[in-house]
Amino acid sequence: MDQQKTRQAPGLPAGAERLLAGPHTGVLTTLRRDGSAHLAPVRFSWDDEAGLIRVMTTGSRAKIRNIRANPDRPIAICQAVQFRWITFEGLATVSEDPERVAEGVRRYILRYAAPPPNLPGLVVIEIAVHHVMGIL
């Protein structure tokens, strides 16, 4: 029987790699200026070595405005598949740096077997994960 597992990142609880191997989406939670939650479905990749979640999006999205308005507030991303789930929490940065965006695209392709939409203003959200929990 699976039990709830919590540990510090980098590193994943046992069974997490299997859950993250499929082309599933997650729900990214950021905070609006008024403190209310903004939830957005996203595709993402996990970099175990760096302890980073990467999300590809465009710079005009509400999630980008929320991260930039609250750089010292942790955000979270949760992926659920049937009754198994994993949540990553940490501080996020937004980068337009071509090398960092390219790394985000590369990892996106590895996970989803296709590139992200080629939209103008593509940026990468990098979440420096400090907490991982889930039921795997």
Buried (B, 14 or more C-beta within 10 A) or exposed (E): EEEEBEBEBBEBBEBBEEBBEEEBBBBBBBBEEEEEEBEBEBBBBBBBEBBBBBBBBBBEBEBBBBBEEBEEEBBBBBBBEEEBBBBBBBBBBBBEEEEBBEBBBEBBEEBBEEEBEEEEEBBBBBBBBBBBBBBB
